Amino acid sequence: DQVFELYDTYGFPVDLTALIAREKGFDVDEAGFEKAMATQKERSRAASSSSTEDWTVIKDGAVEDFVGYDHLEHKVQLLRYRKINSVKAGEQFQLVLNSTPFYPEGGGQVGDTGLLIDSMGETISIIDTKKENNLIVHYTKTLPQNVADTFTAQVNAAERFRSECNHSATHLMHQALREILGTHVEQKGSMAQGAGLRFDFSHFSKLSPEEIEAVETFVNTCINQKIELEEKRSVPVAEAMKSGAMALFGEKYGDAVRTIRLGDSIELCGGTHVKNTADIWSFKIVSESAVASGIRRIEAITGEAVQTFFDAQERMLKRINESLKHPQDAVKAIGNLQAENALLKKELEALSKVQTQIVKQELQTQLKTVNGVEFLAAEVDLTPPAIKDLAFDLGQGKDNLFLILVTQKGGKPLVSCYISKALVAERSMNAGTIVKELGKHIQGGGGGQPFFATAGGKNPEGIPAMLEAAAALVE
């Protein structure tokens, strides 16, 4: 499962995972990986399968109107609906209203959720809002009992507000990045939702802690300045561009656009925003990373989420302080521990080298020449990296060495095979092939290069039989 997660989630090559695992004394369940891969493919095929019924039209010719910039609650009527089915989401309905306060997903902002309330007070949850073919489509799990009724459309105000805080903070952060890093910064993608914001932008290097702090300070200064929102609707696009409004690369705009100004930040934007930057309350960057060559990603939070973040940080600091026995200077205490750990690591490495040399001397006395091959198959008490170093050290100056070295880590056996390159060439011996065969004795498998390979297993009781099988290879 772990190997599959590394491959499926992070794109880490399976063969590289297997190589690293063997060097650390672990084996890879290749059959389990293939099974997980097949399950994922089937799951993906199933999730992508869906069916959509035709629209049922209640009122034809009516024009849908979006009123969500000014209202979070509005009287509406149902124009049309249809049922959709998917393995992932199950049965849902898409509703189109004559007028709606629900903002549809777009411009980097998630769609609104909320309620549809009929004249009898019965409610239906709006679980998402999207735009399809110029229609604002509302997603529900059920249909109203009376589709011809007049309804009250009610947006989830708290969730909308959190999304607005994060959307407005995105604009301010975009401005901050361009002023601090340079005008080469361009938005490449964004997502503003209740839980936080994500912003992808062009930049050539990782942001330094000082740059991140400068961006946070810039945005929080704008918040503290209590800047009023300046919104203009139906502005001719040429006029908007002339005023300095920033158009986002890849976005399509009509002849008339909407502009959003927050202080010196002015952008073409169709999303919803706070009325005053003070509403955002606070801004905090929680991560900065690379998503592609020349593209960076910032994830950030605002409002109450910032308080929650700092509360969690404070609890963590308290636990760290308790673990350190409440030192006067926790940072200095951690530094001392790091220095002590580094010293102990060096001492351990030195002891490991001494142990490896002792094992080397013992093994040199046990080498036997069989049919022109210097051979040894033995179990040693060394780490996998130390075994690899030892094998190559023993092989220096030898063109006929064949080694099988076995160790155990956590009760699991690991076999390493070293073959001099001359033997590989002259006798067609292959370490990768050999460890795959020997690995069967310990219920494992592996591979590697022709001159060095490893295999991990689950059954240490098979080690004696494996060593005997190795000896038989040169007899």
N, C-alpha and C positions, 0 to 999 in steps of 0.2 A: 504493500500500500504506500509506503514512504517513497519507494523508487518511482512508482506511478505518479504520485503527487508532484515530485520534483520535475518529472517529464511533462505532465499534463498542465500543471499550473505555472511552472517557471521555465519550461522549455529546456531543462538540463538534460544533456545526452545520456541515454541509458548506459552505453558502454563505458563512459567516463565515470558514472556513478558506481558501476560494478568494479572498475579498476581501483577507485579510491577505497571502496568498501573492503575489497580483498586486502589492500595494503594495511587497513586498520583492523584486520582480523575478523571481518564480517563476510557473510555470503549473501548473494542476491537470489531471491526466489524468482527465477526467470519464468517458470510456469505460472506463478501467481501474477506476475506482471502482464503476461499475455492474456490471462483471463480478465484482469482489470481493464486492459485495453479494449478487449472485445465487448465487455459490458458497457464501457463508455461510448463506444461507437454505436451500439444498439440504443443506448439512452439518448444519444444525440439525434439519431434517426427518428426515434419515437417523439422526442420533444419538438422536432421541427414539423411533424405532421399536424395539420390543422384543417378545419373545414369552416367555410363562411357561407351563411345562407343569404338569399337576396334581401334587399331592403323591403320592409313593410312601410308604405307611405301612409301617413295619417292626414297630413296637410301638404298639398303639392303647391309648389311655386313660392312658398314663403322664404324669406331671406333671413339667414342666421345673423345675429348681432352680438358682438362681444362687449359687455359692459363692466368687465372685471377690473378695469383701472379705477373705476369710481364706486363700484358696489361689490360687497361680498354676499349680498342676499338680494334675490330678484324673483319676481313672478314670471313664470315661464310656461310654455306649452311644448308638448312633444310633437316634432315634425315627422320623424321616422325612426325606425329601430330595426336591428337585425341580430340574429343569434350567431355566435362564433364558438367553435369547439377546438380545443388543443389539449394534447396530453399533459403539457406542463401546467396550464392555467385552468383546465377543465372547461365547463360551460360558462360562458359570459354573454352579456348583451352590450351592444353599442347603441347609444342613444344620441340623436341629434335634436337640439332644442331650437326654438325660434329666437331665443335670446339667452345668453349665459354669462354668469360672473366667473365661471371656472376658466382659469388660464390653462391653455394647452401646452404641453411640453414643447419647448423651442427656445432658441437663443441661449442655450446653456442652462435653462431653468426647468425644473421638473414640473409636471402637470399637477394641477390642484386636485385635492380630494375633498369630500364633504358629504352632504346629504341632499336628497330630493324628497320633499315633503308634500304629500297630497292634501286635498281639502279636508280629509278625515283625520289628518294628523299622523297617518302611517308614513314611515320613512324607508327609503332605499339608499344604501351607501354608494356614493360615487367613489370608486377605488382608484381611478386614474383618468386623466384627460389628455388626449392627443389630437393632433391635426392630421387629417387624411384627405387628400384631394380637395383642399380648401374648405373642408368641413371640420368643425370642432366636435370631436367624438368623445362621449362620456362612457366610461366602462362601469358596468354593474354586474352583480351576480344574479339579480332577479329583475323581472319586469314589474312596473306598476300594475295594480289590479285594474285600474281604469285609465287606459292610455290617453283618453280624450280629456282627462281632468286638467285643471290648472294647478300647477305645482309651485312650491317655493324652493328655489335652488339656493342652497346655503353652503358657502365655502368654509372649509376648516380654517378659521381665522388664525389660530395659533400656528398651524403648520405653514400657512401662507406667509405669516410675518417672519418666521424663522428663515424661510426661503428668500424673502425680500432682503433680510439683513445680510445673508450670504451673497446674494446677487450684487447688492450695492457695494459690499466689501470687495467683491471681485473687480469692479470698476476702479475702485480706489487703489487696489493692489496693482492692477495693470498700469496705472499711472505711476505708481511708486517704482515699479520695476524699470520702466522706461527712463525715469529720471535718475535712478541710482545705477543701473547697469548700462543704459544707453538706448538710443532710439532704434537699435537693431532688434530690440525685443518686440515680437509680434505674437498675438494670441493664436494658438494652434488648436485649442479645444478647451471647453470648460463645462462644469456641472455645478449648479447651485441648488442645494436642497436643504431640507430642514436640519439635517445632521451636520452639515458643513459644506465646504466648497472645494472643488478641484480645478486647477488651472494649469494648462499646458502652454508653454511658450518657447520661442526660439532663443537659445543662448548657448554659448560654446563651452561652458565649464560649470562645475559644481559651485553653488553659491557658498561663500565663506560664512562663518558664524556672524561676522561683522556685517555682511551684506544682508543676511536674514534679519538681524536686529534692526538695521536701518529701514528695511521695508516695513517691519512691524511698527516702528516708531512713526514712520510717515503716515501709515493708515490710522493709527491710534490718535495721532495729532489731528487728523481730519475729523475723526469722531468727536474729539473733545472740543473742536471748533464749532460744533453744532451747525453744520452747513445745511441750508435748506435745499431740497430737491427742486431743480428747474426742469420742467417737462414741457416739450413742445410736440404737438401732434400734427400730422398731415403737412409736414414741411417739405417743399420741393427738394428732391435729393441734391440738386446742384447748389441750392441755397444752404442746405445743411453742411455740405462739404466745404463750402466757402467760409462757413462760420468756424471751421476747425474741427468739426465732428469726425471722430475716427471710425472708419468703416472696417469691419473685420474681414480678413482674407478668406475667400471661399463662400461668403454669405451672399445671397441674392437679395437685392432691394428693388422695390417698385419705384414708381415716379414720385410718390409721396412717402415720407418716412417719419419716424418718431425719434426725437433726440432726448437724451438724458444727460443733464449737467449736474455734477456734484463738485462745486468749487472749480478747479482747473481741469477736472476730468469731464470730457464731453464725448459721448459715443452715440452711434446709431443703435437703438435697442428697442425691442418690442416687449421686453420682460417687465415684471413689476418690481417696484423699489420702495424703500423706506421714504417717508416724507422729510426726514431730517437725519443726518449722519449720527446724531446722538442716540437714535433708536438702536443702532448697532451695538452700543454699549462698550464692547471690547473686541479686539482682534488678536488671534494668536496663530502662528504657523506651527503645525505639528509635524510636517515632514517635507523634505525636498529631495527629489531623486531624478534619475534619467529614465526616460521612456523610449527614446530612440536617439540616434546620432544627431546631436545638435538640438535636441528637444528636452527640456526640463519640465518637471511637474512639481507644483506646490499644492499641498493639502492644508487647509486652514479651517478654523472654527471661529464663531462669533457668539456674542451674547452669553446666555446662561451656560452654554457648552464650555466657554472659557473658564468660568468659575468652577465647573465640574472638573475640568482638566487640572486646574491648580490645586483643587482639594485632593485629587488623586496623587499629585506630585508631593504635596505636603505629607500625606500618609506614608508614601514611599520613603521620604526623607526621615520620617520618624522611625520607621522600621530599620533603616540603615544606621541611624544614630544609636538605636538600641543594640543592634548587632555589634557595633563598635564600642559598646560599653560607655556611651555618652562622652566622647572626648570633647575637649574645649574647641578643637579645630578639626572638624570631620574631614575636610579636604586633605589636610596634612596627614591625618591618620590613614586615609585611603592610599595616599602616596607612599607612606611607609610600608603598608601592606604590599603594594605593587613592587616596591624595591626588594622587599624580603622574598616575595614570590619569584622575582627574576633571579635572585641569588640562589635560591633553592633549586630552581630549574637548571641553572648552570652546573651546580653541584651534582644534580641527578644525571645530567648529560655526561659529565665527567666520569661518574660511577658506571654509567651504561657503557661508555667506551672501554673502561677497564674490564668490565664483565665480558664485552664482546671480544677483546683481545685474549682473555683467558679461554673462552670457548673456542676461538680460532686455533689456539695452540693445541687444545685437546683434539679438535677435529683433524688437524694436520697429521696427528699420530694415528688416526683411525682410517685415513685414506687407503684404499686398496686399488691395485691395478688389475683390471679384469678385461681380457681381450683387447689390450691396448688402451683401455679407458680408465682414468683415475676416477674412482667412484666412491660415493659415501651417501648413505641414507640414514638419517638420525633425527631424533627429537631433541630440541634445544629449548632452553628457557630464556627466550629473547623476544623483543617486540617485533612485529612485522617489518617496520622500517630498518631496524637493526639487522634483521636477517638478510634483507636485500643488500645492505652495505657490506655485510660479512661475506655474502656469496660473491659479490664482485671483487672484494678484496682477495679472497682465496683464489679467484680466477685470474688474477694478474700474473702474467708471464707463463700461463698454462694454456695449451691449445687442445687438451684432451680431458678436461674436467667435466664431470657430470655429477651434480649435487641434488639431493632431495632433502630438504630441511623442513621439519614440522614443528609447530608450536601450538599452544592453546591459549585462547583469550576468552574469559568468561565461560569456560567449559565447552567452547566451540573450537574445533581444530582448523588450522590453516596450513596448507602445504605450499612450499615454494620450490620451484625447479630452476636450476641454473645449468646451462650447457655452453661450453666454449664455442665461439663462433666457427672455429675450424671443424668441430664435430657436426655442427649444424650444416655446414657446407659439404663435408666429405661423406657423412653417413646419413644425411637427410633426417637428422633428429630434430624434433620440434617440441619445445617446452610447453607450448599451449596445448598441443594434442596430448602430451603425456599427463599434464595435470587434470585434464578433463577425464581421462581414464582412471587415474588414481583417485580422483575426487569421488568416484562412485563408491569406494570403500568407506567413505565417511559421510555418505548421503549428501553430497554437495557437487559443486562444479565451479568452473572458472575458465581462465584463459589468459592470454597475454601475447608477448612477442616470442619468436622462435627460440631466443636465447635466454629469456627469463619470463616466467609466468607464475601465477598463484591461483589457488582454488580454496574456497572456504567450504565447511561442512557442518553438519549437526551432530554427528555421531563420533565422539572421541574413542569409543571402543573399537572402531575400525582402523585405528592407527597402526597396530602391529601388522595386520594383513596388508595394509597399504605399503608399509616399508618392505615387506617381503615381495610384494608385486613389483616394487621399484627395483629391487635387487635382481629380479628375474629378467629385467629389461637388458642387462648387460652380460648375462651368462650365456 
